[in-house]
Amino acid sequence: MGGRHNSDSSIISRIPTVREDSEDVELSHIVWRAQTTTAFPIPPLRSQSDTSTTSAPSQLERGREDSAVSLPAYQRRDPAYQRRDSLAPSLLAKARGSSPARSPTRVPLTSDDSCRTLVNDSEGSDIVAANKIAKEQNAIATDEKLLDFHKVVASNLEPDPEQEAQRRVNLDAQREALNQQQPTLKALREWANYEGKFAKAGPVRTLFSRLWHEAPSVPSEEKLISLAHHYFKPRGHIRVEVCDFGDGRAEHFTTTLGEVQRCWQEKPDWASVRWIHVPLSIGLIHSSVEDLFLHAGPSVGKQFKHGGQPGWPYLTTQTLSVHSREHFKEARDVFMLLKSKFPSISAKLDKTTFEGDNNKNLYDDIVWRADHLGTSMRFWDLAESDMSWQLAEGVGLGMCGPHSGLKPVDRHIDEQMLTRHPFYRKAQLVRDPFRCFHRADGCLLTLGPATGVNYLERRLEKFLQEPPESIFDNKDASALGQVWQTFSKTGTSTWHQDTVEWFLVYLMTEIEATPHTISQGNNAPSIHQGYQVIVKDLKRRRFDKWQRYESIKLVRDYITCTDELTLIVQMYAQKVDFFSRLKKDCQQFEAEETKTPNNPLGKSAVARIDWAVGVVEEEYVILEAMLQDLKISMSALFQLRSIEQNELAVVADSQNKAILVFTGVTIVFLPLSFFTSYYGMNLRGIANTSKTENYFWAVCGTVGFFLVLVTVLIAFRHKLELLFRRTMSDEGEEDNV
C-alpha cells in the first residue's frame, strides 16, 4: 500500500489476532489499519494484558476445514454477517431438498462475493469444497474487501509474481514507445502554438513578429504518421480482451479487432460464458461490431425489458472514471492538430485505416453502413471513437446511434475544479458510454473506450502514468480487470447462476459503482470528499477583502464547480434509476428460473444490485446536498457583492463631487494659463538663435501631430484590425462571386 515504511513481515505481524477479547481485537485492528494506510508508521500498540505485539490471524488465514472458528468481535456485530448466518441453513436445505437437522456451526467466511458456506459437522465435504475455493481465490470481490481487508493487505504484499512480472514487461515496452513519441509531440505543439499566436494577431504585428522570431520546424511526415498511430491505432490493431469462464476454470487472452470475428463465432465447450471487451466508443465501427456479433449467434439472451430501452433490450449506461490529464490532452492535441493542419498526412493515414483487418465481413458492413448513414470512413472520423468524453460532452443514457459519438471541435480541455485538490492534481474526470450485448449461447460483448482508473487509492498518480490500453491488467485500478481477476481461478464455481445474464449484472454493478475508495479500505479521498474541500475553500473566499477582478474569478470558480457537480449528480441519478429498472428484470428472471442455482449460497444478481445501489445512493445523496449548498452559497455571494457595490457607489459619489469642484477650477484657469504661456513666448529673446515663430510651429506642430496620430492608432488598434479583416473578407466574397 502507498506510503509504507515497514517490511512485509512487520506489517503481517501487526494484523490482529482473532480473540474473544473484543476490546483488544478492536484496538489492535485500529493500529494495524493505521499502519497500513497512512504515510507514517505508528509504533506497535501493547495491551495491558499482553506485552507482545499482535500477531497474524492464524485461524482466519488458515481457515480450518473441519472445526469451527469464532469471528472477531467487530465482524460478529456486523448485521450482514448475522443476516447471512440466519439465511444459510434454509438456503442449504432448499438446495438439498430437505430441512436442516440442527443449527450449523460457524466456520470462516470465504473472501469471495458469492461463496458463503456455513455448515454443520455432518457437512464436511461442503466445508472442504468451500475452503478449497477460498484458497484458490485470486482476488477479493469489491463488496467484501472491507470485511476481509487483511487479505487485501496480504495480496498487496505478495502479488502473483508471474502476472506482476509480465505486467511490468508490458508497461516498460509501452512507456518506451511513449518516450520515443514525446520529441515529435513537443515539436508539433511548439509549431501549433507559434502559428496560433499569429493567427489572432493583426497584419502589422504578425509581420514584425515573424521578422524577429524564428518559426519552429515541423516534424517530418514519417514522424507525424508514427505519432498518429501511437495514440490512434489502425482499426485492425486495436487490442481486444477475451475471457472464458467455466466450472472451476477460466482463461484470458488478448487479440485484435482485426481478428475479433473469430472469437464470437464460437466458444470453448467447457466455457459457460465468453466475455469479449472491445475498447470502442459510439461510432460507425461500434455499430458494425455489435450488429455482426448479434447476428453471429443463435439468438439473443434474456431480454432486459426494464433495464434496456423500449425496443432495445440491451444494457447501456455511462461510466465515470479518472484519466491522466496530461495523456488526455496529448491525445486531443494529436487528433485536432493532425486532422485540421496536415491534409497530406490525413490522406496517407486514410490508407492505413483498416490495416490488420482479417475479419470476414466487418469491412463490407462498415462500407454499407457509412453509405447508409452518409458518413465518412476516413481515419480521423473513425478514430473519434477512441477518445473519452469530458464531463460537458456526450449525450445522456439511451439508444445511441453512430451519429451520437464524440465530435471534438478544438484542443480545449476543461479546467476542472477537482484538480485543485492535491490528490487529484494530475487527474481528469471523464465519462464514457458502456454498452453490453449478450446472446443465448453465453457470449457477451462489451464496448466502451479504454477506461481510466476506477478505484481511487493512494497510488492514483502511479496508476495514471500507466498507458490506458494496459490498465485492464491492473486489478487495483480497473473495474474490468478486477472482474476478470475475481474469477480467474474459480471460474463459474462461485456464481449463483452460471449464466451470461448473471455475469452481465455482476459486471454492470462493479463498473457502475465506481469510482470509489473501497478497494484499499478508504485510504484516499473520494470524489465527494475532494469536492468538499473545494466547496469549503470557495465559501471561505466569499469573505476575503475586495480586490479588483477577484470577484469575477470567484464567480467563475463557483459557476465551474456548480456545472461539474450538476453533471456528476445527474449521472448518479441516472445510475440509481438504471439499477432500479435492472432490478425488476433480475427479479423476473429469478421468478421464472427453473434450473437449480449453480451455487445456492452465492450472491444473486438482485443482491449484487442492492449492494451497488447502496454505494451509488450514498454518493448521490452527499453530492446532491453539496450541490444545493453550493448554489445557496453562490446566491449569498451575489448578495454580499451587491452590498459591497452599493458601498463603493457611495464612496465613488463623494469622490465625483470633489472631482467636479476640481474640474470647475480647471475650466476657469486652463485657458488663462494657455494664452499667457503662448503670448509670453519670445523666440528672438533666446540667445544664439535666429529661428522665427514659423519655424517653431513647423517643427513642434509636425511632431505633435504624429504623436497624436500614433496615440490614436494604438488606442483604437482593435477596432481598426476588425475593420481591416471585415474589408478583406468582403473583398474575398466579391472575388468568389
Secondary structure, 3 states (H helix, E strand, C coil): CCCCCCCHHHHHHCCCCCCCCHHHHHHHHHHHHHHHHCCCCCCCCCCCCCCCCCCCCHHHHHCCCCCCCCCCHHHHCCHHHHHHHHHHHHHHHHHHCCCCCCCCCCCCCCCCCCCCCCCCHHHHHHHHHHHHHHHHCCCCCHHHCCCCHHHHHHHHHCCCHHHHHHHHHHHHHHHHHHHHHHHHHHHHHHHHHHHHHHHCCCHHHHHHHHHHCCCCCCCCHHHHHHHHHHHCCCHHHCEEEEEEEEECEEEEEEEEHHHHHHHHHCCCCCEEEEEEEECCCCCHHHHHHHHHHHHHCCCECCCCCCCCECCECCCEEEEEEEEEHHHHHHHHHHHHHHHHHCHHHHHHHHCCCCCCCCCCCHHHHHHHHHHHHCCCCCHHHHHHHHCCEECCCCCCCCCCCHHHCCCCCCCCCCCCHHHHCHHHCCEEEEEEEEEEEEECCCEEEEECCCCCECECCCCHHHHHCCCHHHHHHCCCCCHHHHHHHHCCCCECCCCCCCCHHHHHHHHHHHHHCCCECCCCCCCCCCHHHHHHHHHHHHHHHCCCCCCCCHHHHHHHHHHHHHHHHHHHHHHHHHHHHHHHHHHHHHHHHHHHCCCCCCCCCCCCHHHHHHHHHHHHHHHHHHHHHHHHHHHHHHHHHHHHHHHHHHHHHHHHHHHHHHHHHHHHHHHHHHHHHHHHHHHCCCHHHCCCCCCCHHHHHHHHHHHHHHHHHHHHHHHCHHHHHHHHHHHHHHHHHHHHC
